[in-house]
Amino acid sequence: MPHHPLLSIAIIARDEERHLAGCLRSIAGLSDDVVVIVDAQTRDATAAIATEHGCRVLIEPWRGFSAQRNLALRRCRGDWVLFIDADERLTPELFIELAIWKQTTPPPDLAGYRIPRYNLFFGRRLRGGGWYPDFQLRLLRRNAAHYDEQVAVHEVATLNGTVGTMRGHLLHLNIERLDELWQKQARYALAEAMTLYRHGRRMRPRNLIGAPTREFWRRYVQLGGWRDGRLGLFLCATLAWHEVVKFCMLYGLRHMSRPLP
């Protein structure tokens, strides 16, 4: 007898009252088990909004993105888990594809699915720079997935099995205001600097020129950031600048760790 997948949906959130309701509306009716893990330091109505939409709400101390996702894998009830962020939405095409997929029997060796993602910056959908198709490994067989908790940011699950690809898209409301862009990239730069620090990396003067040059070339030329005109140029330059910020933060971490005389 065919075994249809039981689907849970997991959301990791902190101070997401602006986005969460829209996210939950986009998944409404797809699963009876929606788990929202709310950072215990959340100061807004994130938990109340999740409760109003019938979600299971877990208030948890922040352990890092990877650790929170591992917690979600343990606490979800379905044999498959769809991870979605509060500032993401299922497109209608992806919703229908997932609803049909739930009536199928995935191959036993299949452990996850990549999902293409549209990224919106200032209301505009990008085409280049690495922001499309921006595949995300988000639909996971729960007992075949694990996140490396040493990875502080841009975490990707390790799977015991093969990977498929969905055709429908996620929609990511990536950046809506300029201050969001700078704050978000500064957080990423710090997280990446801390990862480098843990692995014993040191800042070299050449990093302040080589790293941003390589990042700009990769984003703007190799990944086609030029296709998005002035916005693409600005975003690629911003990410290149934050390579400088990252290595300055790495220098600061090593300097602060020195014992005082």
C-alpha positions as CSV (number, residue, x, y, z in Angstrom):
1,M,0.0,0.0,0.0
2,P,1.5,3.4,-1.0
3,H,2.7,5.6,1.9
4,H,1.9,9.3,1.3
5,P,4.2,11.7,3.0
6,L,3.1,13.4,6.2
7,L,4.2,17.0,6.0
8,S,5.1,19.4,8.8
9,I,6.1,23.0,8.2
10,A,8.7,24.7,10.4
11,I,9.4,28.5,10.8
12,I,12.3,30.0,12.8
13,A,11.4,33.5,13.9
14,R,12.4,36.5,15.9
15,D,10.6,39.9,15.9
16,E,8.7,38.9,12.7
17,E,5.3,40.4,13.3
18,R,5.6,42.4,10.1
19,H,6.0,39.3,7.9
20,L,4.7,36.3,9.7
21,A,1.0,36.6,9.0
22,G,1.6,36.8,5.2
23,C,3.8,33.8,5.4
24,L,1.2,31.8,7.3
25,R,-1.5,32.8,4.8
26,S,0.6,31.4,2.0
27,I,0.9,28.0,3.6
28,A,-2.7,27.8,5.0
29,G,-4.3,24.4,4.4
30,L,-1.1,22.6,3.4
31,S,-0.3,21.0,6.7
32,D,-1.9,20.3,10.1
33,D,1.4,20.6,11.8
34,V,3.0,24.0,11.6
35,V,5.7,24.6,14.2
36,V,6.9,28.2,14.9
37,I,10.1,28.3,17.0
38,V,10.2,31.8,18.5
39,D,13.4,33.2,19.8
40,A,12.9,33.8,23.6
41,Q,14.3,37.4,23.1
42,T,11.5,38.3,20.7
43,R,9.9,41.6,21.8
44,D,6.9,41.9,19.4
45,A,3.7,39.9,18.7
46,T,5.4,37.1,16.7
47,A,4.2,34.3,19.1
48,A,0.7,35.7,19.4
49,I,0.3,35.9,15.6
50,A,1.5,32.3,15.2
51,T,-0.9,31.2,17.9
52,E,-3.8,33.0,16.3
53,H,-3.1,31.0,13.1
54,G,-3.3,27.7,14.9
55,C,0.5,27.0,14.9
56,R,2.4,25.1,17.6
57,V,4.5,27.8,19.2
58,L,7.8,26.9,20.9
59,I,9.6,29.7,22.8
60,E,13.2,28.8,22.9
61,P,16.6,30.4,23.7
62,W,18.6,31.3,20.6
63,R,21.2,28.6,19.8
64,G,22.0,29.6,16.3
65,F,20.2,28.9,13.0
66,S,21.5,25.4,12.5
67,A,20.7,24.3,16.1
68,Q,17.2,25.8,15.8
69,R,16.6,23.9,12.6
70,N,17.8,20.7,14.3
71,L,15.4,21.4,17.1
72,A,12.6,21.8,14.6
73,L,13.4,18.5,13.0
74,R,13.1,16.8,16.4
75,R,9.8,18.5,17.3
76,C,7.9,18.2,14.1
77,R,5.5,15.3,13.8
78,G,5.6,14.6,10.0
79,D,8.1,12.4,8.2
80,W,8.8,15.4,5.9
81,V,9.5,18.9,7.0
82,L,9.2,22.1,4.9
83,F,11.3,25.0,6.2
84,I,10.1,28.4,5.3
85,D,11.2,31.8,6.7
86,A,8.7,34.4,7.9
87,D,9.8,36.8,5.1
88,E,9.1,34.1,2.5
89,R,5.9,33.0,0.8
90,L,4.8,30.0,-1.2
91,T,3.9,31.0,-4.7
92,P,0.5,29.6,-5.8
93,E,2.4,27.3,-8.2
94,L,4.6,25.8,-5.4
95,F,1.5,25.4,-3.1
96,I,-0.3,23.4,-5.8
97,E,2.9,21.3,-6.5
98,L,3.3,20.5,-2.8
99,A,-0.4,19.6,-2.4
100,I,-0.1,17.2,-5.3
101,W,3.3,15.9,-4.0
102,K,1.6,15.0,-0.7
103,Q,-0.6,12.5,-2.6
104,T,2.5,10.7,-4.1
105,T,5.0,8.2,-2.6
106,P,8.5,9.6,-2.8
107,P,11.3,7.1,-3.6
108,P,12.8,5.6,-0.4
109,D,16.3,6.9,-1.2
110,L,15.0,10.5,-1.7
111,A,16.0,12.7,1.3
112,G,15.1,16.2,0.2
113,Y,14.1,18.7,-2.5
114,R,15.7,21.9,-3.7
115,I,13.2,24.7,-4.3
116,P,14.0,27.7,-6.6
117,R,13.5,31.1,-5.0
118,Y,12.7,34.6,-6.3
119,N,14.4,37.4,-4.3
120,L,12.8,40.8,-4.1
121,F,15.0,43.8,-3.3
122,F,13.1,47.1,-2.8
123,G,10.1,45.4,-4.5
124,R,12.0,44.3,-7.6
125,R,12.6,40.7,-8.5
126,L,16.3,40.1,-9.3
127,R,17.6,38.1,-12.3
128,G,21.4,37.9,-11.7
129,G,24.0,38.3,-9.0
130,G,23.4,34.8,-7.6
131,W,19.9,35.8,-6.4
132,Y,18.2,33.6,-9.0
133,P,17.4,30.8,-9.2
134,D,18.8,30.7,-5.6
135,F,17.9,27.1,-5.0
136,Q,17.1,26.3,-1.3
137,L,17.2,22.8,0.2
138,R,14.1,23.2,2.3
139,L,11.9,20.1,2.0
140,L,13.6,17.4,4.0
141,R,12.9,13.9,5.0
142,R,13.0,14.4,8.8
143,N,15.0,11.3,9.8
144,A,17.6,11.8,7.0
145,A,18.6,15.4,7.6
146,H,20.9,17.2,10.0
147,Y,22.4,20.7,10.2
148,D,26.1,21.3,11.2
149,E,25.8,23.5,14.3
150,Q,29.3,24.9,13.7
151,V,27.9,26.8,10.7
152,A,26.6,30.1,12.0
153,V,24.9,31.5,8.8
154,H,23.7,30.3,5.4
155,E,23.3,26.8,6.8
156,V,22.5,23.9,4.5
157,A,21.3,20.5,5.7
158,T,23.4,17.4,5.2
159,L,21.2,14.6,3.9
160,N,21.4,10.8,3.9
161,G,20.0,10.2,0.4
162,T,19.4,11.8,-2.9
163,V,18.0,15.2,-3.7
164,G,15.1,16.2,-6.0
165,T,14.0,19.6,-7.4
166,M,10.6,21.3,-7.2
167,R,9.5,23.5,-10.1
168,G,7.4,26.0,-8.1
169,H,9.1,28.9,-6.4
170,L,9.5,30.4,-3.0
171,L,9.2,34.2,-2.9
172,H,11.6,36.0,-0.6
173,L,10.9,39.5,0.5
174,N,14.6,40.0,0.9
175,I,15.1,43.7,1.5
176,E,12.5,46.4,1.6
177,R,14.5,49.3,3.2
178,L,18.1,50.5,2.8
179,D,18.7,50.2,6.6
180,E,17.6,46.6,6.5
181,L,20.2,45.8,3.8
182,W,23.1,47.3,5.9
183,Q,22.0,45.8,9.2
184,K,21.4,42.3,7.6
185,Q,24.8,42.3,5.8
186,A,26.5,43.5,9.0
187,R,25.0,40.5,10.9
188,Y,26.1,38.1,8.2
189,A,29.6,39.7,8.2
190,L,29.9,39.2,12.0
191,A,28.6,35.6,11.8
192,E,31.1,34.7,9.0
193,A,33.9,36.4,10.9
194,M,33.2,34.4,14.0
195,T,33.2,31.2,11.8
196,L,36.6,32.1,10.4
197,Y,37.9,32.9,13.9
198,R,36.8,29.5,15.2
199,H,38.7,27.9,12.4
200,G,41.9,29.7,13.2
201,R,41.8,32.2,10.3
202,R,43.7,35.5,10.5
203,M,43.1,38.7,8.7
204,R,45.8,39.5,6.2
205,P,46.2,43.0,4.6
206,R,45.7,41.4,1.2
207,N,42.2,40.2,2.3
208,L,41.0,43.8,2.3
209,I,41.6,44.1,-1.4
210,G,41.5,40.5,-2.7
211,A,38.3,39.4,-1.0
212,P,36.0,42.3,-2.1
213,T,37.5,42.3,-5.6
214,R,36.7,38.6,-6.0
215,E,33.2,39.0,-4.5
216,F,32.4,41.8,-6.8
217,W,33.7,40.0,-9.9
218,R,31.8,36.8,-8.9
219,R,28.5,38.6,-8.3
220,Y,28.6,41.2,-11.0
221,V,30.3,39.4,-13.8
222,Q,30.2,35.7,-13.3
223,L,26.7,35.5,-11.8
224,G,25.3,38.3,-14.0
225,G,24.6,41.0,-11.5
226,W,24.9,43.4,-14.5
227,R,21.5,42.2,-15.7
228,D,19.8,44.1,-12.9
229,G,21.1,47.5,-14.0
230,R,22.0,50.1,-11.4
231,L,20.3,48.1,-8.6
232,G,22.5,45.1,-9.4
233,L,25.6,47.3,-9.4
234,F,24.7,48.7,-6.1
235,L,24.0,45.4,-4.5
236,C,27.1,43.7,-5.8
237,A,29.2,46.6,-4.5
238,T,27.5,46.4,-1.1
239,L,28.3,42.7,-0.8
240,A,31.9,43.4,-1.8
241,W,32.2,46.1,0.8
242,H,31.0,43.7,3.5
243,E,33.8,41.4,2.7
244,V,36.0,44.3,4.0
245,V,33.8,44.6,7.0
246,K,34.0,40.8,7.7
247,F,37.8,40.8,7.7
248,C,37.9,43.9,9.9
249,M,35.6,42.1,12.3
250,L,37.9,39.0,12.2
251,Y,40.8,41.3,13.1
252,G,38.8,42.7,16.0
253,L,37.9,39.3,17.3
254,R,41.5,38.1,17.3
255,H,42.7,41.4,18.9
256,M,40.1,41.3,21.6
257,S,41.0,37.7,22.4
258,R,44.6,38.5,23.3
259,P,45.3,38.4,27.1
260,L,45.8,41.7,28.7
261,P,49.4,42.5,29.9
